[in-house]
Amino acid sequence: MKTLLYLQASPRAERSHSRKVADAFVQAYLRANPDDKVVTVDLFKMALPAFDGVAVQAKYSILHGQKFSAEEAAAWQGIESVIAQFKAADKYLLAVPMWNFGIPYRLKHYIDIITQPGYTFSFSPSEGYKGLVTGKPVCVVYARGGDYSKGSPAEGFDQQTRYLEQALGFIGFAGIQSIAVEPTLAAPELFGEREVSALAKAQSLAATF
């Protein structure tokens, strides 16, 4: 049995375009893999630990090979819990809306928590930085109000795809699958066709994911 971790980065629930397409992915995935488990995490409801001064200092203690203080150790327990859940999955699905050309702050918070030395990446003078989350598939469903596709006038404003692919690639993911749901703010007759296409792509990818 494999575990699919489904990260929802939109607070809009049933009104979310990214979650609608990602939900269709999950349904198709479970039809193809009925014995697998899907763990759904709503990042706007998850009690994410603060990545504040104490947690940052704990990270630097790791980087410099120093022992934790009691305060750092207590703060780091929450960080390790989130990382453990993330790394325990075999496959990953993310539903991500575009906010101000980038990603929602709760997803950025989550990425800041899981991107830690010795857990999801390593560094050595001979190899440089090396991702440790390898050999696992990931699919990202992106939703955006405008058209940011390659070759479009707005392509250069897309910090959503660019950042997330770089962040995931840094910790080891390769061959990232993506589905774009756009332009959600377009006339219904235009977006309706695009949404149908995105739903079909999600179902097709899920069948062999």
C-alpha positions in Angstrom: 0.0 0.0 0.0 1.3 3.4 -1.0 0.4 6.8 0.7 -0.5 9.9 -1.4 -0.1 13.1 0.6 -2.6 15.7 -0.7 -1.7 19.3 0.3 -4.5 21.8 -0.1 -3.2 25.4 -0.2 -6.5 27.1 -0.9 -8.9 28.3 1.8 -11.8 28.5 -0.6 -13.0 24.9 -0.1 -15.6 23.9 -2.7 -15.1 27.2 -4.5 -11.5 26.5 -5.1 -10.6 25.7 -8.7 -7.3 24.1 -7.8 -9.0 21.8 -5.3 -11.7 20.8 -7.7 -9.2 19.5 -10.2 -7.0 18.0 -7.5 -10.1 16.2 -6.0 -10.8 14.8 -9.5 -7.2 13.5 -9.5 -7.7 11.8 -6.1 -10.9 10.2 -7.2 -9.3 8.8 -10.4 -6.2 7.8 -8.4 -8.2 5.8 -5.9 -10.1 4.0 -8.7 -6.8 2.9 -10.1 -5.2 2.2 -6.7 -8.0 1.2 -4.4 -5.7 -0.2 -1.7 -3.7 3.0 -1.4 -4.2 5.7 1.3 -4.7 9.4 0.7 -3.7 11.7 3.5 -5.4 15.1 3.0 -3.8 18.2 4.7 -5.6 21.5 4.5 -2.8 24.0 5.2 -5.2 26.7 6.3 -6.5 24.4 9.0 -3.3 22.7 10.0 -1.6 24.0 13.2 1.8 24.7 11.6 4.5 25.4 14.2 6.0 28.9 14.1 9.3 29.2 12.3 10.5 32.1 14.4 13.7 33.1 16.1 14.0 30.0 18.3 13.3 27.6 15.4 15.7 29.5 13.1 18.4 29.3 15.7 17.8 25.6 16.1 18.3 25.2 12.3 21.7 27.1 12.6 22.7 24.8 15.4 22.2 21.9 13.1 24.1 23.6 10.3 27.1 24.3 12.6 27.0 20.9 14.3 26.1 22.3 17.7 23.8 20.9 20.3 20.3 22.3 20.8 19.5 24.3 23.9 16.4 23.2 25.8 14.3 25.9 24.2 15.6 25.0 20.7 14.9 21.3 21.3 11.3 22.0 22.3 10.7 24.2 19.2 12.3 21.7 16.9 10.0 18.9 18.0 7.1 20.6 16.1 9.3 21.0 13.0 10.3 17.4 13.0 6.7 16.2 13.3 5.7 18.1 10.1 8.8 16.8 8.3 8.1 13.2 9.4 4.6 13.3 8.0 5.8 14.8 4.7 8.6 12.3 4.2 6.4 9.3 5.2 4.4 9.7 2.0 5.2 7.8 -1.2 3.5 10.3 -3.6 2.5 13.9 -3.5 -0.4 16.1 -4.9 -0.6 19.8 -4.3 -3.5 22.1 -5.0 -2.1 25.7 -5.3 -3.9 28.9 -6.3 -1.9 31.9 -7.5 -1.8 34.8 -5.0 -0.1 38.0 -6.1 1.8 36.1 -8.8 3.1 33.6 -6.2 1.9 31.0 -3.8 -0.3 31.4 -0.7 1.6 32.3 2.5 0.5 29.1 4.3 2.2 27.0 1.6 5.3 29.1 1.9 5.2 28.6 5.7 5.0 24.8 5.2 7.9 24.8 2.7 10.0 26.8 5.2 9.3 24.2 7.8 10.1 21.1 5.7 13.2 22.5 3.9 15.8 21.6 6.6 19.4 20.3 6.5 19.8 16.7 7.2 16.1 16.0 6.7 15.2 17.0 3.1 18.5 18.3 1.8 22.2 17.9 2.6 25.4 19.8 1.9 29.0 18.8 1.4 32.0 20.6 -0.1 32.3 17.9 -2.8 28.7 17.6 -3.8 27.2 21.0 -2.8 23.5 20.9 -2.0 21.7 17.6 -2.5 18.0 16.9 -2.2 17.1 13.9 0.0 13.4 13.4 -1.0 14.1 11.4 -4.2 12.3 8.8 -6.3 8.9 10.0 -5.4 6.3 11.4 -7.9 4.7 14.8 -7.4 1.8 16.5 -9.2 0.9 20.2 -8.7 -2.4 21.7 -9.8 -2.0 25.4 -10.3 -5.0 27.7 -10.5 -4.8 31.4 -11.7 -7.2 34.1 -12.7 -5.3 35.1 -15.8 -3.5 33.3 -18.5 0.2 32.8 -17.5 1.0 30.0 -20.0 4.2 29.8 -21.9 4.4 32.3 -24.6 1.6 34.4 -23.2 2.1 38.2 -22.4 1.8 37.4 -18.7 4.3 34.5 -18.6 7.0 36.6 -16.9 4.7 37.4 -13.9 4.3 33.7 -13.0 6.3 33.3 -9.8 4.0 30.5 -8.7 5.2 27.7 -11.0 8.8 29.0 -11.0 9.2 29.1 -7.2 7.4 25.9 -6.4 9.4 23.9 -9.0 12.6 25.3 -7.7 11.7 24.6 -4.1 10.6 21.0 -4.8 13.6 20.4 -7.0 15.9 21.6 -4.3 14.8 18.9 -1.9 15.0 16.2 -4.5 11.9 16.0 -6.7 12.4 15.5 -10.4 10.0 15.2 -13.3 7.3 17.3 -11.6 3.9 16.9 -13.2 1.8 20.0 -13.5 -1.8 20.9 -14.4 -2.8 24.5 -15.0 -6.4 25.7 -14.4 -6.5 29.1 -16.1 -7.8 31.7 -16.7 -10.4 31.3 -14.0 -11.6 34.9 -14.3 -12.3 34.6 -18.0 -15.7 34.5 -19.6 -17.5 31.2 -18.7 -17.5 29.9 -22.2 -13.7 30.2 -22.4 -12.8 29.0 -18.9 -15.4 26.2 -19.1 -13.4 24.5 -22.0 -10.1 25.0 -20.1 -11.5 23.5 -16.9 -12.8 20.5 -18.7 -9.4 20.0 -20.3 -7.7 20.3 -16.9 -10.1 17.8 -15.3 -9.4 15.3 -18.1 -5.6 15.8 -17.7 -5.9 15.2 -14.0 -7.8 12.0 -14.4 -5.4 10.7 -17.1 -2.3 11.5 -15.0 -3.8 9.9 -11.9 -4.5 6.6 -13.6 -0.8 5.9 -13.9 0.6 8.0 -11.1 
